[in-house]
Amino acid sequence: MVLVAIAAAIWLAVGLAQRSASGGAGGPGGGGPGGGGRGGRPSTTVGVATATTADIPITLDALGTVTPAATVTVSPQVSGTITQILFREGQMVRKGQVLAVIDPRPLQMALLQAQGALTRDDAQLANARLLLARDRTLLAQDSIARQDVDTQAALVRQLEGTVTTDQAQVGAARLNLGFSRVIAPVAGRVGLRVVDVGNYIGAGAAGGIVVLTAIAPIDVEFTVPQDEVPRIQTQSGQGVLPVTAFDRTKTLVLDQGVFSTLDNQVDTTTGTIRAKARFANAGGKLFPSQFVNVRVSLQTLKGAVVVPVSAVRTGANGDFVWTLKPDKTVTQGKVVRGPATATTVSIVQGLRPGERVITEGGDRLTEGAHVTLPGDKPQTGGGASGQRHRRAAQPPAGG
């Protein structure tokens, strides 16, 4: 029994020594082929992408506010009692549509009075002209004094002026009678009314009858940095600049429009300048005073070298990328980035189409390091599988 115990102890010691030796030579931390890294460091699994060519749109994003093309407080031009309200609150109305009616009877009486005065003065003018014609006949016969003829001629001219005044009064009375029908000066949406049927309203009342807002077309005002002014002026002079309006989250496109103009001066307190774009707003998705995100499409960069945004990193010497070599080692290359989108960035200098760059795991890399790609098979030399084979080949302790 003592001899058996000694043999078992010797066998256990030899097995542990062999296991330790095999782990040091071919384990994950060793420097052999199974290590996969330099100086015994394990290789890093990275994500890669290939540099391609694509057209990059150069855009300018800004915050904007929807402003109506016209906001009109519809006020009557004559005083009177409102007898009819011909619109519903929030209704879309067309230009020239009747919105309300003011009692026209006093205005009709004023028109009749003006017409009566015109008829009277017109008859007096006709009589004065007849007398003037007779006086001129008598003057030719030397039967009347010239002074009487001149006096009659002056009376005729005076009555002609009176008739002209009466005609103007008749026209004003007709105009006021037409103003008894309050019409929409522009097409748009009416707001909440401030008067009801039976209310007396004065001419030019400050509150008016209703506020009318033109919403198709509609404008969006936004601010852009002053440094972008030369580029915007250059591109707008070459053609129409498309503008897209997004909702607050930048996920829903509200409408497509065109750039209109820039303001005539820069705000010195913010270093920005106001700009305006016009939208057709056929669907009515843009609402006055609504907050929107605006994207102005300035131009398109053709055939640019593009990589994912995550591939470009910034170090002490500027922007760089990790480039993957055919032997699965990486090298660092300095690049110059250009315009970017939400997911890609263009490379102006330092990268060619077809080169593979590291997009994930680049923060753990060093120059010349070996890397592992997601599709590579794991190496098993000297690992747990070899240990299982060796353990199966050894005899049991009691043998």
HELIX and SHEET records of a PDB file:
HELIX    1   1 VAL A    2  GLY A   26  1                                  25    
HELIX    2   2 ARG A   38  GLY A   40  5                                   3    
HELIX    3   3 ARG A  105  ALA A  140  1                                  36    
HELIX    4   4 ARG A  146  PHE A  179  1                                  34    
HELIX    5   5 GLN A  226  GLU A  228  5                                   3    
HELIX    6   6 VAL A  229  GLN A  238  1                                  10    
HELIX    7   7 VAL A  309  ALA A  311  5                                   3    
HELIX    8   8 GLY A  362  ARG A  364  5                                   3    
HELIX    9   9 ALA A  384  ALA A  393  1                                  10    
SHEET    1   A 2 THR A  44  THR A  45  0                                        
SHEET    2   A 2 VAL A 371  THR A 372  1                                        
SHEET    1   B 4 GLY A  47  THR A  50  0                                        
SHEET    2   B 4 ARG A 356  GLU A 360 -1                                        
SHEET    3   B 4 GLY A 318  LEU A 324 -1                                        
SHEET    4   B 4 ARG A 313  GLY A 315 -1                                        
SHEET    1   C 4 GLY A  47  THR A  50  0                                        
SHEET    2   C 4 ARG A 356  GLU A 360 -1                                        
SHEET    3   C 4 GLY A 318  LEU A 324 -1                                        
SHEET    4   C 4 VAL A 330  LYS A 334 -1                                        
SHEET    1   D 8 MET A  92  VAL A  93  0                                        
SHEET    2   D 8 GLY A 188  VAL A 190 -1                                        
SHEET    3   D 8 VAL A 210  PRO A 225 -1                                        
SHEET    4   D 8 THR A  52  VAL A  74 -1                                        
SHEET    5   D 8 PHE A 291  PRO A 308 -1                                        
SHEET    6   D 8 PRO A 242  PHE A 246 -1                                        
SHEET    7   D 8 VAL A 253  LEU A 262 -1                                        
SHEET    8   D 8 THR A 272  PHE A 279 -1                                        
SHEET    1   E 7 MET A  92  VAL A  93  0                                        
SHEET    2   E 7 GLY A 188  VAL A 190 -1                                        
SHEET    3   E 7 VAL A 210  PRO A 225 -1                                        
SHEET    4   E 7 THR A  52  VAL A  74 -1                                        
SHEET    5   E 7 PHE A 291  PRO A 308 -1                                        
SHEET    6   E 7 THR A 344  GLN A 349 -1                                        
SHEET    7   E 7 VAL A 336  ALA A 340 -1                                        
SHEET    1   F 4 ARG A 181  ILE A 183  0                                        
SHEET    2   F 4 VAL A  98  ILE A 102 -1                                        
SHEET    3   F 4 GLY A  80  ILE A  85 -1                                        
SHEET    4   F 4 TYR A 200  ILE A 201 -1                                        
END                                                                             
